[in-house]
């Protein structure tokens, strides 16, 4: 039997701290400085977004059935609550609580084509809690032509449905409907759900 000496792995040259080539320490410092800079930029952007967000102005309407708001007239025709999902099978949108479906007729009173922005509309419960439109579900409910989600020509009237995902035990009392980002909103008393 012959004896073979054990060979160790070749040694790697490690930079010395004495000769000033502390590469690892500099890389760490650069990563930390970059992280701090990115975090500072994100916080500054968040502060800017909060500070520059305009306040919403609400105007109370006298008549709930025919409510002009700037360029649009709104007519709430019905409110249906208790729906748990909308859309075709396999693509249905499920409500976290229940969908309350607001049947709405909108007329463009301006002299130019205008877009009705469904995402700006809100409903409120009896406690004053506001709920936004479930926009994914609104696409399935407004797929006819002309659609509530499209551009309305001058004088055009369209009907559609705005779905709101609300808790099952909530009773909705009013809708806050707006005619655009530059127009004030109007509060419309909602009918009892069917």
QUIRALIN-V134789 format. One record per residue. N is the residue number from 1. RES is the residue in one letter. PHI is phi as a letter, one per 20 degrees, with the letter a starting at -180 (999 if undefined). PSI is psi as a letter, one per 30 degrees, with the letter a starting at -180 (none if undefined). Layout:
# QUIRALIN-V134789
N_RES_PHI_PSI ; N_RES_PHI_PSI
This chain:
# QUIRALIN-V134789
1_X_999_k ; 2_X_d_k ; 3_X_d_k ; 4_X_d_k ; 5_X_f_k ; 6_X_f_k ; 7_X_d_k ; 8_X_e_l ; 9_X_f_k ; 10_X_f_k ; 11_X_e_k ; 12_X_d_k ; 13_X_f_k ; 14_X_d_k ; 15_X_f_k ; 16_X_e_k ; 17_X_f_f ; 18_X_f_e ; 19_X_e_g ; 20_X_n_g ; 21_X_d_h ; 22_X_e_i ; 23_X_f_e ; 24_X_f_e ; 25_X_f_e ; 26_X_f_e ; 27_X_f_e ; 28_X_f_e ; 29_X_f_e ; 30_X_f_e ; 31_X_f_e ; 32_X_f_e ; 33_X_f_e ; 34_X_f_e ; 35_X_f_e ; 36_X_f_e ; 37_X_f_e ; 38_X_f_e ; 39_X_f_e ; 40_X_f_e ; 41_X_f_e ; 42_X_f_e ; 43_X_f_e ; 44_X_f_e ; 45_X_f_e ; 46_X_f_e ; 47_X_f_e ; 48_X_f_e ; 49_X_f_e ; 50_X_f_e ; 51_X_f_e ; 52_X_e_g ; 53_X_f_k ; 54_X_f_l ; 55_X_f_k ; 56_X_e_k ; 57_X_d_k ; 58_X_d_k ; 59_X_c_k ; 60_X_e_k ; 61_X_e_l ; 62_X_e_e ; 63_X_d_k ; 64_X_f_f ; 65_X_e_e ; 66_X_c_j ; 67_X_d_j ; 68_X_f_k ; 69_X_c_j ; 70_X_m_c ; 71_X_e_f ; 72_X_c_k ; 73_X_d_k ; 74_X_d_k ; 75_X_c_j ; 76_X_e_j ; 77_X_e_f ; 78_X_a_l ; 79_X_c_k ; 80_X_c_k ; 81_X_d_l ; 82_X_o_f ; 83_X_f_k ; 84_X_e_f ; 85_X_b_l ; 86_X_c_l ; 87_X_o_l ; 88_X_f_l ; 89_X_g_k ; 90_X_n_f ; 91_X_c_g ; 92_X_f_k ; 93_X_e_k ; 94_X_e_k ; 95_X_e_k ; 96_X_f_e ; 97_X_d_d ; 98_X_b_l ; 99_X_e_k ; 100_X_d_k ; 101_X_d_j ; 102_X_e_j ; 103_X_e_k ; 104_X_c_k ; 105_X_d_k ; 106_X_c_k ; 107_X_d_k ; 108_X_e_j ; 109_X_e_f ; 110_X_e_l ; 111_X_e_g ; 112_X_c_l ; 113_X_f_k ; 114_X_c_l ; 115_X_d_k ; 116_X_e_j ; 117_X_e_j ; 118_X_f_f ; 119_X_f_f ; 120_X_e_f ; 121_X_e_k ; 122_X_c_l ; 123_X_c_l ; 124_X_c_k ; 125_X_e_a ; 126_X_f_f ; 127_X_e_f ; 128_X_n_g ; 129_X_f_k ; 130_X_e_k ; 131_X_c_k ; 132_X_e_l ; 133_X_f_k ; 134_X_e_j ; 135_X_f_e ; 136_X_f_e ; 137_X_f_e ; 138_X_f_e ; 139_X_f_e ; 140_X_f_e ; 141_X_e_f ; 142_X_c_h ; 143_X_e_g ; 144_X_e_l ; 145_X_c_k ; 146_X_f_l ; 147_X_d_l ; 148_X_f_f ; 149_X_e_f ; 150_X_d_a ; 151_X_e_k ; 152_X_d_k ; 153_X_f_l ; 154_X_g_k ; 155_X_m_f ; 156_X_f_k ; 157_X_d_k ; 158_X_c_l ; 159_X_d_l ; 160_X_a_a ; 161_X_c_k ; 162_X_d_j ; 163_X_e_k ; 164_X_c_k ; 165_X_e_j ; 166_X_c_l ; 167_X_f_l ; 168_X_f_f ; 169_X_e_g ; 170_X_e_k ; 171_X_d_j ; 172_X_e_k ; 173_X_d_e ; 174_X_b_l ; 175_X_d_k ; 176_X_d_j ; 177_X_d_k ; 178_X_c_l ; 179_X_e_g ; 180_X_q_l ; 181_X_f_f ; 182_X_e_g ; 183_X_d_k ; 184_X_f_l ; 185_X_e_l ; 186_X_c_k ; 187_X_e_k ; 188_X_c_k ; 189_X_f_k ; 190_X_e_k ; 191_X_f_l ; 192_X_f_k ; 193_X_f_k ; 194_X_e_none
